[in-house]
Amino acid sequence: MKFGFDIDDTLIDLRAHAFSLYNKKLDKNISQEVFQTLERVEIHEPFGLSDAEGSAMWNSSLEEIYFTNCPSFEGALEMLQTLVQQGHEIYYITSRPKQYCQQTKVWMEAQGFPITEGHFFCGMRDAEKVAIIKELTLDVYVDDKPAVLETLHDITTKVILKNQSYNQHVELPRLNHWHDFIKLMK
């Protein structure tokens, strides 16, 4: 089978990692419980930042957010390694900015993510992600972003939503924990 995965907030806990970094940078101690209630992708509001300030903070912190010690979700790495061992194809499809694509691929390989040449797509807008997902004729695609998944209703690819606080309004098969991934396949 052919499996496609978004990276940020699907395989790795990027927003929670960034939230911790914001706490350090801004000398705050805002709890993860507050983080878990955010209804937007953006994480700056609990820190008292405006949208413009939050955007500036995010953009100025990208290297640190992307390439430090951001953890993968429990079970995600092992699940992908198991899928590859079983002979399945794994594709990564991320909208990370183009200037970070090569560094992202190297970072992911260093974390142990199985990456096959030609199976790593990076630096695209949501519409381009959708086009690649359709072109690859994936059997399964997992993402956290409703804007991507909701546009895939007209294809045979099984879409799975990685559960996040900001996507609770979406009615799709939902992955709460990576240990449940195989159950969702049945």
N, C-alpha and C positions, 0 to 999 in steps of 0.2 A: 504494500500500500504506500501511497504518497501522503506524507503528513507535512503541513505547513504551520509555522509558529511565528507569531510576533515575538519580540524580545522583551521590551520594557513593559513591566507590570503584567507580563504574561509568564515569562520564564524567570525573570529576575525582578526583585522587589525594589525597583528603582525609586518610586515616589517615597517609600518609607525610608530608604537610604538618604535621599535628598532631604527629607524632613529632619532626620538626625543631624545632617550637615548644617541645615539652617539653624537648628538649636545651638550648635557650637558657634557658628559664625556670628549669630545675633545675641549670643550669651543669654539664651532663654532655656527654659526647661518645660516646654509644652509636651504633654504626654502623648503616647501612641494612641491612647483612647480617643483623644481629640482628633488625631489623624484619621482614625477609623470611621469617623462620622462625616468626613468631607464629602460633599455631594458634587464636587467639581474635580476635574483632573488636576487643576492648579492647587498648589499647597500653601500659598503665601498668606491667605486671609488670617489664620490663627496668629500669625506673627505681626499683625497690624499693618501689613503692606497693601498698598493700592495695587490694582491690576498692572499699572505701568511699572511700579516698583518691583512687584513680583516677577514680571517678565524680565526686567533688567537683572534681578538677582539670579534667576534661573539661567539666563544666557551667559552671565559672567562666571557661573559655577559649573558649566557643562563638563569641562575636562575632569574636574574633581568628582562630579556626580557619576559620570560614565565610567571612569577608569580607576577608581580606588577600590575599596573592598565591598562593593555592592553584592549582597548575597543572592543566590538563586532561591526560588521558592523551594521549600522542603519537598523533595521527591522529584522535582522537575528534571534535573540533570540525570539522575538515575533512570528516569522514564525514557528520556531520549536515547541514552546509551543502550537500554534494553531494546528499544524499537530498532535501532541500527543492528544490534546483534541478531535480531530476528529476521533481518534482511529487508526491512522497510527503508524507504527513502525519506530523508528529513530535509526540509527547506526552511530557511529563515527569511522572513519578509518584514523588514523594519523601516520605519520612516525617519530614523535618525538622520540628521543632516549629513549631506554627502562628504563634507570634510572630515567626518569621523568614521567613515565606513571601513577603511583598512584597519585603523586602530581598533575598532569594535570587533572585527573578525579575529584579529590577533589576541585581543583580550579574552574573547569567548573561547578560543582554542586553548588558551592558557588555563582557563577555568575547567576545561575538560569537556566542553560541548563538542559533539561530533559534527564536524563540518566537512562536507564533500565539495570539491571544486565545482563551481557552477551552480551551487545550491544556496548561495548567500546573496540576497537582494537587499539593497540598502539605499537610502537617500531619495525617497520618493514621497510624493503626496498621497493622500488616501485613495484618490481615484486611480493612481498608478498602481498602488498595492492591489486594488480590486482587479485591475487588468492582468496583473501577473498571476494572481490566484486563479483567475479564470483560464489564462493561457496554460498554466501548468497542469490543469485538470486534477487538482488535488482531491484526494478522497476525504481528507479532514483538514480543517483549518481552525486554529485557536488564536483568539485575540481578546484583548480587554476593551477595545474601543467600539462602542455601538455604531458609530458612523461608518466603520468599515464593514462590520458583520451584517448590519441591516440592509446593505446594498447587495448582499450575496444570496438573496432569497430566490433568485431565478436560476440557480445552478444546482447540480447534483452534489456538490461538495457539502459534506456535513460540517456545519459551523458550530463551534463551541465557544461560549463566552467565559473568559477567566474572571471569576467573581472579584469585583472591586466595589468600594462604597459608592462610587459615582455612576455605576451602571445597574443599579437595583431596579430601575424602571423597565428594563429590557426583558422580554420574554423569549429566551433562547435556552437551549441546554446549557447548564451552568456548571463550570468546574470550580469547586470550592477548594479542593485539595488535590495535588497531583497524584496521590495514591488512588484516587477515584477515577483516573483517566480511562483505564481499561473498562470499567463498568459503563462509562458513557459511550464506549464504542459498540456495546452490545445492544 
